């Protein structure tokens, strides 16, 4: 039999260490060689031209590559984007050199270092949510949707009655929901705002009952500070804000005061207008930049970084191609270094591909759940919890080496 060649898909350093150990490479050899087998492509934006030229020189000197636009050679721009390509070992050597150089290169090197460190990582994080704690990193958590609204696109009007809402929350938890996300205002495209008093009247009785009767973390889906404040007093332990602290400047202070996790979601525009004409030059880059700014805004309000969850905002100010691109490249959002929440459930981009009925949308949702898990999602927000739990457990079993997530 002749020599057989195959390609190893190496996404992280642990995989190559395992492969090398499998053929008998010594521990010393693995330590030396592993970082040479993991390749990364890094894109920098807005780099001062002199810094960009030095980055290219350092990458070439260390055996890597750096692509610059023609305008840099003509010295016709002050700032530029840079695409770097190299192994982790090459980046280690380049970054060590850049940290000793001028033109802001130390700060740029630290930014690259953080991105390389965060990318693709599934770190263990203990997320305190009121009386409850989520151990993120062990598996994917399922957030069950409970809309206490008359006009939500999927289940509007079904759970306006408090007893019906609590019964549905109990059913979601029985199906495997780890978190119940309670919302009193629809944020579907074209939705009209709801007065604060009306939103409170819808959600507070439901949250109080869930806290008393169901041992599960509660999330309040709101962008209003007063609703969040009273919901936390009633028993909510997470704030899920579609506006990323933009629509009510006091919401960040409420989250910081109560020290609860906050979900910062990307949205272009507002619910009433967000689907009118959404446009992006590069949707992934723009959403990541938005979420970095949202993180800075949160921290400036006093929210601890370890309390931040990010959500790319599938369906919020995005066309079909934008939603698919985000899901396709979801792993890139791991550079932010925060847990990722993804909400695709029954949204119109799924209906546009597979059909309008709820069953058809739920089937499509399951595909997006599995792909979100593969892309690094820590939490998925869904209507049909039972089927989403099964999809997530199977995806976890495939992706998270060393763990056993089989249904028993």
Phi, psi and omega per residue, in radians:
X1 nan 2.355 -3.115
X2 -1.397 3.103 3.117
X3 -1.220 2.355 3.116
X4 -1.878 2.288 3.123
X5 -1.935 2.399 3.030
X6 -2.502 2.887 -3.089
X7 -1.832 2.253 3.045
X8 -1.604 2.264 3.054
X9 -1.547 1.814 -3.056
X10 -1.850 1.889 3.123
X11 -1.743 -0.423 -3.099
X12 -2.554 2.902 -3.005
X13 -1.238 -0.481 3.123
X14 -1.130 -0.628 -3.131
X15 -1.131 -0.769 -3.121
X16 -1.235 -0.575 3.061
X17 -1.072 -0.722 3.134
X18 -1.141 -0.753 3.137
X19 -1.110 -0.750 3.137
X20 -1.147 -0.744 3.111
X21 -1.096 -0.583 -3.120
X22 -1.140 -0.440 3.101
X23 -1.771 0.110 3.030
X24 1.628 0.288 3.081
X25 -1.158 2.449 -3.118
X26 -1.181 2.700 3.076
X27 -0.961 -0.654 3.118
X28 -1.139 -0.729 3.126
X29 -1.133 -0.713 3.111
X30 -1.075 -0.749 -3.139
X31 -1.046 -0.676 -3.110
X32 -1.320 -0.708 -2.938
X33 -1.696 -0.404 -2.981
X34 -0.985 -0.805 -3.085
X35 -1.210 -0.219 3.083
X36 -1.449 -0.195 -3.052
X37 -1.772 -0.084 -3.131
X38 -1.878 2.109 -3.045
X39 -1.856 2.439 3.107
X40 -2.334 2.512 2.997
X41 -1.973 2.140 -3.075
X42 -2.042 2.304 3.059
X43 -1.897 2.215 3.067
X44 -1.873 2.503 3.114
X45 -2.138 2.515 3.058
X46 1.175 0.642 -3.107
X47 -1.466 2.292 3.044
X48 -0.964 2.467 -2.965
X49 -1.040 -0.698 -3.134
X50 -1.164 -0.650 3.084
X51 -1.152 -0.679 3.142
X52 -1.096 -0.726 -3.141
X53 -1.120 -0.725 3.114
X54 -1.169 -0.636 3.083
X55 -1.068 -0.774 3.127
X56 -1.093 -0.775 3.139
X57 -1.058 -0.758 -3.136
X58 -1.161 -0.728 3.126
X59 -1.090 -0.771 3.126
X60 -1.123 -0.706 -3.128
X61 -1.125 -0.513 -3.107
X62 -1.699 0.147 3.079
X63 1.604 0.079 3.109
X64 -1.710 -2.844 3.131
X65 -2.411 2.718 3.022
X66 -2.572 2.157 -3.112
X67 -1.717 2.267 3.101
X68 -2.158 2.633 3.083
X69 -1.233 2.803 -3.132
X70 -1.044 -0.526 -3.100
X71 -1.053 -0.445 3.120
X72 -1.185 -0.738 3.124
X73 -1.096 -0.547 3.133
X74 -1.504 -0.071 -3.112
X75 0.963 0.644 -3.062
X76 -1.758 0.100 3.105
X77 -2.317 2.709 3.087
X78 -1.604 -0.553 3.126
X79 -2.326 2.747 -3.069
X80 -2.677 2.820 2.961
X81 -1.549 2.683 -3.132
X82 -2.371 2.371 3.005
X83 -1.977 2.067 -3.116
X84 -1.823 2.555 3.117
X85 -2.475 2.227 3.134
X86 -3.112 3.079 3.072
X87 -1.462 2.878 3.096
X88 -1.032 -0.643 3.106
X89 -1.107 -0.754 3.123
X90 -1.102 -0.709 3.097
X91 -1.105 -0.702 3.103
X92 -0.972 -0.818 -3.115
X93 -1.189 -0.736 -3.130
X94 -1.149 -0.787 -3.096
X95 -1.127 -0.665 3.099
X96 -1.040 -0.682 3.128
X97 -1.270 -0.758 -3.106
X98 -1.086 -0.576 -3.111
X99 -1.142 -0.260 -3.136
X100 -1.736 0.085 -3.006
X101 -1.956 2.857 -3.092
X102 -1.459 -2.842 3.064
X103 1.120 0.538 3.110
X104 1.312 0.244 -3.051
X105 -1.239 -0.465 3.098
X106 -1.113 -0.789 3.132
X107 -1.152 -0.686 3.108
X108 -1.105 -0.742 3.136
X109 -1.077 -0.704 3.123
X110 -1.150 -0.627 3.099
X111 -1.142 -0.755 3.089
X112 -1.093 -0.742 -3.130
X113 -1.052 -0.758 3.118
X114 -1.109 -0.744 -3.135
X115 -1.099 -0.767 3.126
X116 -1.128 -0.654 -3.123
X117 -1.209 -0.701 -3.059
X118 -1.404 -0.506 -2.961
X119 -1.025 2.181 3.044
X120 1.290 -0.005 -3.043
X121 -1.360 2.427 2.992
X122 -1.986 1.464 -3.067
X123 -1.475 2.616 3.082
X124 -1.372 2.132 -3.129
X125 -2.295 2.200 3.020
X126 -1.552 1.908 -3.073
X127 -1.787 1.910 3.130
X128 -1.410 2.201 -3.094
X129 -2.210 1.385 -3.056
X130 1.183 -2.135 -3.121
X131 -1.423 -0.075 -3.020
X132 -2.012 2.869 3.115
X133 -2.412 2.314 3.080
X134 -1.872 2.312 3.142
X135 -1.724 1.367 -3.095
X136 -1.149 2.504 -3.116
X137 1.882 -0.445 3.135
X138 -1.350 -0.655 -3.138
X139 -2.825 3.080 3.070
X140 -1.465 2.319 3.117
X141 -1.659 2.550 -3.078
X142 -1.898 2.115 3.074
X143 -1.738 2.026 3.122
X144 -1.521 2.367 -3.066
X145 -1.539 2.244 3.059
X146 -2.244 1.692 -3.126
X147 -1.604 1.967 3.096
X148 -1.686 1.122 -2.999
X149 -2.427 2.747 3.073
X150 -1.567 -0.175 -2.932
X151 -2.354 0.297 3.056
X152 -1.125 2.597 -2.955
X153 -1.139 -0.476 -3.047
X154 -1.828 -0.782 -3.012
X155 -2.285 0.440 -3.134
X156 -1.008 2.318 3.092
X157 1.546 -0.220 -3.064
X158 -1.342 -0.506 -2.985
X159 -2.237 0.557 3.089
X160 -1.178 -0.605 3.084
X161 -1.259 2.328 -3.070
X162 -1.031 -0.771 -3.141
X163 -1.064 -0.741 3.129
X164 -1.143 -0.682 -3.141
X165 -1.135 -0.775 -3.124
X166 -1.185 -0.681 3.089
X167 -1.071 -0.683 3.120
X168 -1.205 -0.684 3.082
X169 -1.049 -0.731 3.125
X170 -1.099 -0.695 3.115
X171 -1.161 -0.688 3.117
X172 -1.077 -0.749 3.140
X173 -1.181 -0.678 3.092
X174 -1.078 -0.555 3.119
X175 -1.398 -0.171 3.075
X176 2.096 0.136 3.126
X177 -1.138 2.375 3.098
X178 -1.632 -0.435 -3.099
X179 -2.432 2.500 2.999
X180 -1.907 2.135 -3.123
X181 -1.776 1.909 -3.060
X182 -1.726 2.175 3.124
X183 -2.227 2.406 -3.130
X184 -1.989 0.135 3.091
X185 -2.466 2.197 3.122
X186 -1.190 2.415 3.079
X187 -2.056 0.393 3.064
X188 -1.119 2.785 3.095
X189 -0.957 2.265 3.123
X190 1.513 -0.033 -3.083
X191 -1.146 2.528 3.104
X192 -1.598 2.541 3.108
X193 -1.085 2.670 3.122
X194 -1.970 2.355 3.090
X195 -1.006 2.598 -3.092
X196 -0.995 -0.750 -3.098
X197 -1.085 -0.702 3.137
X198 -1.194 -0.718 3.112
X199 -1.091 -0.730 3.107
X200 -1.090 -0.748 -3.130
X201 -1.085 -0.513 3.137
X202 -1.362 -0.762 -2.927
X203 -1.663 -0.581 -3.007
X204 -1.101 -0.837 3.108
X205 -1.036 -0.620 3.136
X206 -1.191 -0.790 -3.141
X207 -1.099 -0.748 3.132
X208 -1.052 -0.741 -3.141
X209 -1.198 -0.727 3.127
X210 -1.085 -0.771 3.138
X211 -1.023 -0.691 -3.095
X212 -1.314 -0.584 -2.922
X213 -1.936 -0.336 -3.018
X214 -2.281 2.083 -3.076
X215 -1.416 1.342 -3.084
X216 -2.591 2.561 3.054
X217 -1.088 2.502 3.135
X218 -2.017 2.319 3.052
X219 -1.905 2.429 3.048
X220 -1.808 2.093 -3.118
X221 -1.578 1.645 -3.097
X222 -2.727 2.748 2.999
X223 -1.988 0.094 -3.094
X224 -1.716 2.265 -3.087
X225 -1.096 -0.758 -3.088
X226 -1.167 -0.662 3.084
X227 -1.115 -0.768 3.123
X228 -1.092 -0.760 -3.116
X229 -1.045 -0.854 -3.115
X230 -1.256 -0.550 3.106
X231 -1.160 -0.679 3.108
X232 -1.142 -0.742 3.082
X233 -1.064 -0.580 -3.114
X234 -1.381 -0.304 3.102
X235 2.399 -0.054 3.104
X236 -1.240 2.557 -3.123
X237 -2.153 0.015 3.127
X238 -2.457 2.465 2.988
X239 -1.844 2.189 3.127
X240 -1.957 1.776 -2.964
X241 -1.945 1.968 3.140
X242 -1.171 -0.296 -3.057
X243 -1.712 -0.049 -3.110
X244 0.934 0.771 3.063
X245 1.217 0.425 -3.133
X246 -1.712 -0.536 -2.979
X247 -1.482 -0.386 3.071
X248 -2.423 1.870 -3.056
X249 -1.091 -0.307 -3.125
X250 -1.477 -0.229 -3.048
X251 -1.106 -0.697 3.115
X252 -1.048 -0.687 3.129
X253 -1.187 -0.597 3.080
X254 -1.125 -0.795 3.126
X255 -1.079 -0.722 -3.140
X256 -1.196 -0.725 -3.122
X257 -1.057 -0.698 -3.111
X258 -1.658 -0.070 3.096
X259 0.924 0.862 3.126
X260 -1.890 2.671 3.052
X261 -1.083 2.573 3.114
X262 -2.299 2.328 3.076
X263 -1.595 2.113 3.110
X264 -1.785 1.980 -3.059
X265 -1.914 2.533 3.050
X266 -1.449 2.371 3.009
X267 -2.577 2.297 3.033
X268 -1.618 2.072 -3.103
X269 1.469 -2.576 3.111
X270 -2.357 2.854 -3.046
X271 -0.879 -0.671 -3.091
X272 -1.149 -0.518 -2.988
X273 -2.160 -0.040 -2.908
X274 -1.108 -0.431 -3.121
X275 -1.734 0.153 -3.090
X276 -1.128 -0.852 -3.127
X277 -2.842 1.092 -3.111
X278 -1.179 2.323 -3.124
X279 -2.389 2.511 3.091
X280 -2.510 2.519 2.965
X281 -1.367 -0.772 3.034
X282 -2.549 1.798 -2.964
X283 -1.066 -0.722 -3.095
X284 -1.154 -0.827 3.136
X285 -1.060 -0.742 -3.087
X286 -1.217 -0.675 3.131
X287 -1.205 -0.699 3.093
X288 -1.095 -0.750 3.112
X289 -1.080 -0.734 3.102
X290 -1.040 -0.775 -3.099
X291 -1.218 -0.548 3.035
X292 -1.110 -0.760 3.114
X293 -1.131 -0.659 3.110
X294 -1.121 -0.677 3.081
X295 -1.063 -0.812 3.120
X296 -1.039 -0.719 3.132
X297 -1.101 -0.743 3.136
X298 -1.116 -0.816 -3.120
X299 -1.114 -0.646 3.124
X300 -1.147 -0.383 3.081
X301 -1.465 -0.149 -3.130
X302 1.800 0.081 3.099
X303 -1.326 2.277 3.132
X304 -1.234 2.442 -3.131
X305 -0.950 -0.603 -3.118
X306 -1.275 -0.047 3.073
X307 -1.737 0.065 -3.043
X308 -1.695 2.314 2.995
X309 -2.091 2.451 -3.134
X310 -1.975 2.589 -3.112
X311 -2.385 2.087 -3.112
X312 -1.208 -0.138 3.007
X313 1.307 0.872 3.086
X314 -0.965 2.246 3.081
X315 1.470 -0.060 -3.125
X316 -1.798 1.663 -3.105
X317 1.259 0.744 -3.099
X318 -2.561 2.469 3.053
X319 -1.525 3.039 -3.124
X320 -0.889 -0.862 -3.075
X321 -1.128 -0.546 3.104
X322 -1.200 -0.782 3.117
X323 -1.069 -0.762 -3.135
X324 -1.158 -0.664 3.133
X325 -1.132 -0.710 3.110
X326 -1.104 -0.804 3.126
X327 -1.121 -0.681 3.139
X328 -1.103 -0.599 -3.041
X329 -2.030 0.471 -3.061
X330 -1.008 -0.599 -3.127
X331 -0.983 -0.496 -3.140
X332 -1.105 -0.421 3.141
X333 -1.268 -0.242 3.118
X334 -1.155 -0.312 3.120
X335 -1.108 -0.322 3.139
X336 -1.217 -0.386 3.078
X337 1.383 0.272 3.129
X338 -2.111 2.709 3.011
X339 -0.979 2.580 -3.091
X340 -1.984 2.270 3.013
X341 -1.897 2.385 3.123
X342 -2.224 2.252 3.101
X343 -2.150 1.810 3.135
X344 -1.996 -0.113 -2.862
X345 -0.961 2.092 3.012
X346 1.022 0.343 -3.065
X347 -1.324 2.839 -2.955
X348 -1.124 -0.485 3.131
X349 -1.150 -0.531 3.053
X350 -1.228 -0.780 3.126
X351 -1.032 -0.623 -3.108
X352 -1.178 -0.331 -3.121
X353 -1.788 -0.572 -2.999
X354 -2.134 -0.218 3.135
X355 2.320 2.926 -2.991
X356 -1.641 -0.394 -3.072
X357 -1.211 2.763 -3.132
X358 -1.108 -0.688 3.115
X359 -1.047 -0.750 3.124
X360 -1.144 -0.724 3.115
X361 -1.145 -0.662 3.135
X362 -1.157 -0.666 3.075
X363 -1.067 -0.782 3.107
X364 -1.147 -0.634 3.110
X365 -1.044 -0.706 -3.116
X366 -1.059 -0.665 3.092
X367 -1.098 -0.730 -3.129
X368 -1.224 -0.578 3.086
X369 -1.079 -0.851 -3.134
X370 -1.069 -0.728 -3.134
X371 -1.216 -0.609 3.090
X372 -1.120 -0.731 3.085
X373 -1.058 -0.776 3.127
X374 -1.088 -0.538 -3.126
X375 -1.470 -0.069 3.070
X376 1.947 0.166 3.126
X377 -1.133 2.403 3.066
X378 -1.668 -0.509 -3.119
X379 -2.383 2.372 3.011
X380 -2.095 2.389 -3.059
X381 -1.837 2.095 -2.979
X382 -2.476 2.796 2.998
X383 -1.537 -0.890 -3.100
X384 -1.551 1.562 -3.031
X385 -1.182 -0.765 -3.021
X386 -0.986 -0.845 -3.113
X387 -1.285 -0.579 3.112
X388 -1.157 -0.657 3.094
X389 -1.036 -0.797 -3.132
X390 -1.087 -0.791 -3.140
X391 -1.087 -0.751 -3.113
X392 -1.183 -0.685 -3.133
X393 -1.128 -0.713 3.117
X394 -1.157 -0.763 3.111
X395 -1.075 -0.731 3.102
X396 -1.058 -0.768 -3.108
X397 -1.081 -0.619 3.133
X398 -1.281 -0.710 -2.926
X399 -1.624 -0.548 -3.028
X400 -1.720 1.628 -3.084
X401 -1.073 2.480 3.079
X402 1.529 -0.128 3.132
X403 -1.874 2.722 3.107
X404 -2.138 1.946 -3.096
X405 -2.041 0.457 -3.098
X406 -1.179 2.484 3.029
X407 -1.278 2.406 -3.125
X408 -2.085 nan nan
